[in-house]
Amino acid sequence: MSSQEEILSDGRFSCVARDPRFWEMPEKERKVKIDKRFRAMFHDKKFKLRYTVDKRGRPVNYTSTENLRKFYALSESDSDLSESDSKEVAVKKKKKKKAKGKGEGDS
């Protein structure tokens, strides 16, 4: 850590600390939020590839699913809202069916 402080105190590199191009990206913005429609992408076998070597030919042992989890995140707020909206729509449909059923029985 002291070496980093020395670098930032150096006149040649002092602008690096103030320049937003060199700031680390926040955790919230690092991953792309995806909708619940694409949830299967994380556990479906069609999206899973097992790598044996990396792009430079070195042996590795990981899958493409790990890469997907690294770059994408499920949006929790969207999934919660859409589920509550779908529940409300289902309740409204039931109420309409009951209302129609009662109206037909009286006629």
Secondary structure, DSSP 4 states (H G I P E B T S, - for coil): -HHHHHHHHSTTTHHHHH-GGGSPPPHHHHSEEE-GGGGGGGT-GGG--EEEE-TTS-EEEEEHHHHHHHHEEE-HHHHHHHHHHHHHHHHHHHHHHHHHHHHHHH-
